[in-house]
Amino acid sequence: MALDANKGAYAVLLGPGVSATAGIPTGWQIVSDLVTEVARLEGEDVGGDPVSWYKQHYGQEPDYSGLLNAVASSPTERSLLLRSYFKPTDDERINGLKVPTAARRTMVQLASRGICISS
């Protein structure tokens, strides 16, 4: 495997369960939130299904980049918006949310030793 031959170059792909355990939303959850914000800006309510609302309203699947640009026009606004999904507040940190989980710490330790894991 290429990673075995290139110690120090690593790629770790973790499923949504690791993110959810840490209180970090999945990419799809973020898209749904962005759709909800687009609807709010238009004075509408998505009901219980943001993606269906978007498809009905725009006739296409929601696009992450387009949604992000619709709700945050500058790089600074986009950075601040996305940071809220990943950077813990003081309360979240106290409650163990958005901080490295045991699974993540283990993956970092294994990678730092040059151990390649695949499933």
C-alpha positions in Angstrom: 0.0 0.0 0.0 1.2 3.5 -0.8 1.0 4.7 2.8 3.3 1.9 3.9 5.9 3.2 1.5 5.4 6.8 2.4 5.7 7.1 6.2 4.5 10.4 7.4 1.9 10.9 4.6 -1.5 9.8 6.0 -5.1 9.9 5.1 -7.7 9.0 7.6 -11.3 8.6 6.6 -13.6 8.3 9.5 -17.3 7.5 9.1 -20.1 9.9 10.3 -20.4 7.9 13.6 -17.1 9.4 14.9 -18.2 12.9 14.0 -21.7 12.4 15.5 -20.2 11.0 18.7 -18.1 14.2 19.0 -21.1 16.4 18.4 -19.9 17.4 14.9 -22.6 17.4 12.2 -22.2 15.4 9.0 -21.8 17.1 5.7 -25.4 16.3 4.9 -26.6 17.8 8.2 -24.7 21.0 7.3 -26.3 21.1 3.9 -29.7 20.7 5.5 -28.9 23.6 7.9 -27.8 25.8 5.0 -31.0 25.0 3.1 -33.0 25.9 6.2 -31.1 29.2 6.4 -31.7 30.0 2.7 -35.4 29.4 3.2 -35.4 31.6 6.3 -33.7 34.4 4.3 -36.5 34.0 1.7 -39.2 34.2 4.5 -40.1 30.6 4.0 -40.2 27.5 6.2 -38.8 24.1 5.1 -41.1 22.1 7.3 -39.5 18.9 8.3 -37.6 18.2 5.2 -35.2 20.9 4.0 -33.9 18.9 1.0 -37.4 18.3 -0.4 -38.2 21.9 0.1 -35.1 22.9 -1.8 -35.7 20.5 -4.7 -39.3 21.7 -5.0 -38.3 25.3 -4.8 -35.2 25.2 -7.1 -35.8 22.1 -9.1 -32.4 20.6 -8.3 -30.4 18.9 -5.5 -28.9 21.3 -3.0 -25.3 22.3 -3.8 -23.0 22.9 -0.8 -20.9 25.6 -2.4 -23.9 27.4 -3.8 -25.7 27.3 -0.5 -22.7 28.5 1.4 -22.3 31.5 -0.9 -26.0 32.3 -0.6 -25.9 32.6 3.2 -22.3 33.9 3.7 -21.0 36.2 0.9 -17.5 36.8 2.1 -14.7 34.4 3.0 -14.7 35.8 6.5 -18.5 35.2 6.9 -18.1 31.6 5.5 -15.2 30.9 7.9 -17.2 32.1 10.9 -20.3 30.2 9.8 -18.4 26.9 9.3 -16.3 27.4 12.5 -19.5 27.1 14.5 -20.0 23.6 13.3 -16.5 22.4 14.2 -15.0 24.6 16.9 -16.4 24.0 20.4 -17.8 26.7 22.5 -16.8 26.7 26.2 -20.0 24.9 27.1 -19.5 22.3 24.3 -15.9 21.7 25.5 -17.0 21.2 29.1 -19.6 18.7 27.8 -17.0 16.9 25.7 -18.5 18.0 22.4 -16.5 18.9 19.3 -13.3 17.7 21.0 -11.1 14.8 19.9 -12.8 11.5 20.8 -11.0 8.4 21.9 -11.3 7.0 18.4 -9.7 10.0 16.9 -6.9 10.1 19.4 -6.2 6.4 18.7 -6.1 7.0 14.9 -3.6 9.9 15.4 -1.4 7.7 17.6 -1.4 4.9 15.1 -0.7 7.2 12.2 2.1 8.9 14.1 3.7 5.4 14.4 3.4 4.8 10.7 0.7 2.2 11.1 -1.7 1.9 8.1 -5.2 0.6 8.8 -7.8 -0.1 6.1 -11.1 -1.7 6.2 
